[in-house]
Structures are given as structure tokens and as C-alpha cells.
């Protein structure tokens, strides 16, 4: 391929990319800043730091889990990056009752996962120590959620 053919192909590609960006974001581009936890109350940051990481809570809250928990509260959020979905889920909290509902959804999800862990431990005794550790972490996470409700509401 000649260099001029390559340059022509590159300019066509860049024009196509620009056209697609304008279609998605408008002619001014996408200048939306990435959301951070700065605009959220302390309990949102605390829950995200202590409950969302599976290594701390023993439970993975997937994007679909978060969407399902929100749906249980008649809130609809789109599937997106897990952190952003968590932030959108936590936006619905405006009262103690809302926080109790959110915490109950977290606990219900944790209990469901722990039920699976128990079932797997019973079926496959060789992995019981792994799942028992996860169940222990999950119980600690539920206590932490209760503490968050008490401390912040």
C-alpha cells in the first residue's frame, strides 16, 4: 500500500469517527465529567468500599444484581459500569425508610448468595472451607449495613 493511499484511508477513518461521535454526543462533543463519590453522602462511599468488593463482603454484586435490587424497589436503572449503577441505585435514598429498603435488598441478596454457598458446601465438602469463609464475611457485611443505618439515619 502506498503512503498516500494510507493517508487517504486514515483521513476517511477519522472523518467517520468524528461523524459517529457527533451522532452520539452532538456537535459540541461529550464533555460530561466522570461522576465521583464527592457529591454523595459519606455512607454511600462507605457502603461501596465495604460491601461492593467481594473480597470484603464475600458476595459479588454484579451489574444485573444491582439492577434487580433496584427493580425490587420499583426503581429502574440502566445496565452500565458497576460503580455508576451503584451510584444511581443509591440516589434513591432520601429518607430513613428508603435506606432501610435498600439495606434490606442488600441483605436479601446476601442471604440468597449464602444459601447457594451452603448448598455448594453440602454438595462438595472439599470446598466447604472456602464457602464458609465467604459466609462469615457476608454475615459481617450484614452487620456493617445495620451499623450504617444506625450511624447515618
C-alpha positions as CSV (number, residue, x, y, z in Angstrom):
1,X,0.0,0.0,0.0
2,X,1.3,3.4,-0.9
3,X,1.7,6.1,1.7
4,X,-0.8,8.4,0.0
5,X,-3.4,5.6,0.0
6,X,-2.7,5.0,3.7
7,X,-3.1,8.7,4.5
8,X,-6.4,8.8,2.5
9,X,-7.7,5.8,4.3
10,X,-6.7,7.3,7.7
11,X,-8.5,10.6,6.9
12,X,-11.6,8.7,5.9
13,X,-11.5,6.7,9.1
14,X,-11.0,9.9,11.2
15,X,-13.9,11.6,9.5
16,X,-16.1,8.5,10.2
17,X,-15.1,8.6,13.9
18,X,-15.9,12.3,14.1
19,X,-19.3,11.7,12.5
20,X,-20.1,8.9,14.9
21,X,-19.1,11.0,17.9
22,X,-21.3,13.9,16.7
23,X,-24.2,11.5,16.3
24,X,-23.7,10.1,19.8
25,X,-22.8,13.3,21.7
26,X,-23.8,16.2,19.5
27,X,-21.6,18.7,17.6
28,X,-20.0,20.1,20.8
29,X,-18.7,16.6,21.9
30,X,-19.1,14.7,25.1
31,X,-17.8,16.9,27.9
32,X,-19.7,15.3,30.8
33,X,-17.3,14.8,33.7
34,X,-16.9,11.4,35.1
35,X,-19.0,11.1,38.3
36,X,-17.2,10.6,41.5
37,X,-18.4,10.0,45.1
38,X,-17.7,13.6,46.0
39,X,-21.4,14.5,45.5
40,X,-22.7,11.6,47.6
41,X,-23.1,11.3,51.4
42,X,-20.4,9.5,53.4
43,X,-22.5,6.4,53.8
44,X,-22.5,5.8,50.0
45,X,-18.7,5.8,49.9
46,X,-18.6,3.6,53.0
47,X,-21.0,1.1,51.6
48,X,-19.2,1.0,48.3
49,X,-15.9,0.5,50.0
50,X,-17.0,-2.2,52.4
51,X,-19.9,-4.1,50.7
52,X,-19.3,-4.0,47.0
53,X,-15.8,-5.6,46.9
54,X,-16.4,-9.4,47.0
55,X,-13.1,-9.8,48.9
56,X,-14.5,-7.8,51.8
57,X,-18.2,-8.8,51.8
58,X,-17.9,-12.4,50.5
59,X,-20.5,-11.7,47.9
60,X,-20.3,-10.3,44.3
61,X,-22.9,-7.8,43.5
62,X,-23.0,-7.9,39.7
63,X,-24.5,-5.3,37.4
64,X,-27.6,-7.5,37.0
65,X,-27.8,-7.9,40.8
66,X,-27.8,-4.2,41.3
67,X,-30.4,-3.8,38.5
68,X,-32.6,-6.5,40.1
69,X,-32.3,-4.9,43.6
70,X,-33.4,-1.6,42.2
71,X,-36.3,-3.2,40.4
72,X,-37.5,-4.7,43.6
73,X,-37.8,-1.1,44.9
74,X,-39.6,-0.1,41.7
75,X,-36.6,1.9,40.6
76,X,-35.2,1.4,37.1
77,X,-31.6,1.9,36.3
78,X,-29.8,1.0,33.1
79,X,-27.0,-1.5,32.9
80,X,-23.8,0.4,32.9
81,X,-20.5,0.3,34.7
82,X,-21.0,-1.3,38.1
83,X,-19.8,1.7,40.1
84,X,-22.1,4.0,38.2
85,X,-25.0,1.7,38.6
86,X,-24.3,1.6,42.4
87,X,-24.3,5.4,42.5
88,X,-27.6,5.6,40.6
89,X,-29.1,2.9,42.9
90,X,-28.0,5.0,46.0
91,X,-29.5,8.2,44.6
92,X,-33.0,7.0,45.5
93,X,-32.2,7.2,49.2
94,X,-33.9,10.4,50.6
95,X,-35.2,9.1,53.9
96,X,-34.6,6.5,56.6
97,X,-37.3,4.3,55.1
98,X,-35.6,4.4,51.8
99,X,-32.3,3.4,53.4
100,X,-33.9,0.6,55.2
101,X,-35.4,-0.7,52.0
102,X,-32.0,-0.5,50.2
103,X,-30.3,-2.3,53.1
104,X,-33.0,-5.0,53.2
105,X,-32.4,-5.6,49.5
106,X,-28.7,-5.9,50.1
107,X,-29.3,-8.3,52.9
108,X,-31.8,-10.3,50.9
109,X,-29.3,-10.6,48.1
110,X,-26.5,-11.6,50.6
111,X,-28.8,-14.3,52.1
112,X,-29.6,-15.7,48.7
113,X,-25.9,-16.0,47.9
114,X,-25.2,-17.5,51.3
115,X,-27.9,-20.1,50.6
116,X,-26.1,-21.1,47.4
117,X,-22.8,-21.2,49.3
118,X,-24.3,-23.5,51.9
119,X,-25.8,-25.7,49.2
120,X,-22.4,-26.0,47.4
121,X,-20.7,-26.7,50.7
122,X,-23.1,-29.6,51.4
123,X,-22.7,-31.0,47.9
124,X,-19.0,-30.6,47.7
125,X,-17.4,-30.9,51.2
126,X,-13.9,-30.2,49.8
127,X,-14.7,-26.6,49.2
128,X,-16.7,-26.0,52.4
129,X,-13.8,-24.0,53.9
130,X,-13.8,-21.6,51.0
131,X,-17.6,-21.0,51.2
132,X,-17.7,-20.9,55.0
133,X,-15.2,-18.0,54.8
134,X,-17.4,-16.3,52.3
135,X,-20.5,-16.8,54.5
136,X,-18.6,-15.4,57.5
137,X,-17.7,-12.3,55.5
138,X,-21.2,-11.9,54.3
139,X,-22.6,-12.1,57.9
140,X,-20.1,-9.3,58.8
141,X,-21.3,-7.3,55.8
142,X,-24.9,-7.5,57.0
143,X,-23.9,-6.3,60.5
144,X,-22.0,-3.4,58.8
145,X,-25.1,-2.5,56.9
146,X,-27.1,-2.4,60.1
147,X,-24.4,-0.2,61.7
148,X,-24.6,2.2,58.7
149,X,-28.3,2.6,59.1
150,X,-27.9,3.3,62.8
151,X,-25.0,5.7,62.4
152,X,-26.2,7.7,59.5
153,X,-30.0,7.7,59.9
